[in-house]
């Protein structure tokens, strides 16, 4: 799998504006010493091998953007979107379009950056906001989830007066994720803090499910055993069993079938 050189070009613009051309030059030379693919000329059309790109991205975050926690990736995604679509080579993707046509174009925009992969995405404009789903990532990495989420949130804010809040429905591990982008005020009223904190789903008993508990319930609904859930999430079977039991108590069901029905009744099970 390769990543479009446009990603590198965008980082150059952002780093140069914030830290100066000398800082970018030194950084790029350091990366090129470790990554041979960065010794060739890189343009917007260059295909950069994924391992080299991720090494570049992680060093960039460490050196310039606060070490690379989830929120830092979201912020960088927003800044990158603002330049690429506002001033850069992707202006035509949003110029003259309305919100509906832009949402319909989001999968093509997502695919513009990833090459030689089975990764796909879907975007749907609904009454609640915009749903965005990604399937079959080559691996989980904060770039593939949090950076992209920030990027799309900024795209939507180009069309909406509302501040946009991404709400995770499913993700944080594995190769798929699903977000709902909605008005930040609505998200806060639904129990989702504007800082995109962890407690996102409120149960009937007003006891919010954590991201981990919700993820575990989603896997239960897909028929995964505790052992399989542990393997999927990188946790032990016993820890997975604990999460399942705790989440079921919160939503007031007594078994896996009940948990699956609870999710299905709320439209939270992906077909």
Secondary structure as GFF3:
##gff-version 3
##sequence-region A 1 271
A	DSSP	beta_strand	2	4	.	.	.	ID=ss1
A	DSSP	alpha_helix	6	19	.	.	.	ID=ss2
A	DSSP	alpha_helix	21	34	.	.	.	ID=ss3
A	DSSP	three_ten_helix	36	39	.	.	.	ID=ss4
A	DSSP	beta_strand	47	49	.	.	.	ID=ss5
A	DSSP	alpha_helix	50	64	.	.	.	ID=ss6
A	DSSP	alpha_helix	70	86	.	.	.	ID=ss7
A	DSSP	three_ten_helix	91	93	.	.	.	ID=ss8
A	DSSP	alpha_helix	99	113	.	.	.	ID=ss9
A	DSSP	beta_strand	114	115	.	.	.	ID=ss10
A	DSSP	beta_strand	120	126	.	.	.	ID=ss11
A	DSSP	beta_strand	129	135	.	.	.	ID=ss12
A	DSSP	alpha_helix	142	142	.	.	.	ID=ss13
A	DSSP	pi_helix	143	147	.	.	.	ID=ss14
A	DSSP	alpha_helix	148	157	.	.	.	ID=ss15
A	DSSP	beta_strand	164	170	.	.	.	ID=ss16
A	DSSP	beta_strand	177	183	.	.	.	ID=ss17
A	DSSP	alpha_helix	184	189	.	.	.	ID=ss18
A	DSSP	alpha_helix	211	221	.	.	.	ID=ss19
A	DSSP	alpha_helix	226	233	.	.	.	ID=ss20
A	DSSP	alpha_helix	237	251	.	.	.	ID=ss21
A	DSSP	alpha_helix	256	265	.	.	.	ID=ss22
###
